[in-house]
Amino acid sequence: MGVVNNSSAEITDAGQATAAAKKLLDQGVDGIKVHLQPPPQPNPGFPLNGIPGVVSEAHRLSIPVFVHPNTGADVLAAVEAGVDIVAHTTPSSGPWDASLLLR
């Protein structure tokens, strides 16, 4: 089946997140996945305040946004930003509380 050469953008602020989403959309992607699980240190990982810009750019073109969360806080931030699909649960962060489950 071959190998996909996939390089992820290193995003450190909301402006970069929006710009990266716009670039991908301009290239014709069918969806955007926001990977919130932080990379090995010292990289800070994707900023939660960058999610709304990604969602806005993608939804402008009716493109879905997926999120790959690491914690319940990641899920909450993504849901509040309007992502379409949460890729999985976050068992290592413990049970989600009612405030998250009721979203």
N, C-alpha and C positions, 0 to 999 in steps of 0.2 A: 504494500500500500504506500510505501514511501515515508518520508520524514517531512514534517512541516517545520520550516524555519520560522520560529515565532520568537520575537524579542518583545518583551514588555517594556513599556515606557516607565521610566523612573519619575514618578510624580511626587512633588513635595509641597505643592500649594494648590489652592482652588483654581487659580488662573491657568496653571499648567494642565490641570485636569480637563477643563473646558476646551483648551487648545488641542489637547491630545484626542479628545472625543471628536472634535470638528475635523481633525486631520483624518481619522479613521473613517468617519462618515463620508468625507470627500472622496475617499478611496473606494467607497461602495460596500462597506461591510453590511452584513445582514443583522447584526446584533453587537452589543458591547457588553463585555463582562468586566465588572469592577472587582478586582482582587484585593480585598481588604486585609487579608492575613499578612502581617508585617514580615518583610524579608529579614534575613539575619542582620543583626546589629553590625555597623552603626546606622544603617538605613532606617528612617523613621516609619516607613510604610505609607500607604495611601492616606491622605488627609480626609477625614469624614466630611469636612466642609466643602470638599470638592465634588461630592456626589450630586448635589442639585444641578450644577452646571452640566455635568455629563448627561443627566436625565433630560434636562431642558433641550440640549442640542440633539439628542437622539429622538426624543418625542416630537421635535419639530419636523422630523422626517418620517414619523411613525415607525421608528426602529426600537425594538425592545432592549431593555437594560437588565442584565443579570447581576447579582452580587454574590461574591464568594466571601462570606463573613467568617470571622474568627470568634467573636463574642456576641452576647446579647445586645450590647451597646451598638455594635456594627449593624445588627439587624434592625434595630430601632432607627438609627440614622438613615439607613437605606430605605426603609418603609416610609419614613417621614419625607424623604426626598422624592418618592414616587417610583422607585424601581419596580419593574414588572415581575421579576422572579428572584426569589431567594434560593440559591443553589442547594443549600443543605442546612441542617441544624448546627448547633455549636456545643457539642457534648462536653468539651473540656472547660467551658465557662459556667457549667452548672445549669440548673433549670431556669427557664425564662419565667419572669413574673407576669402577673395579670396585665400590667400596663403595656407590655409588649404583645401579649397574646390577643388582646382586645383590639389591636390596630387593624 
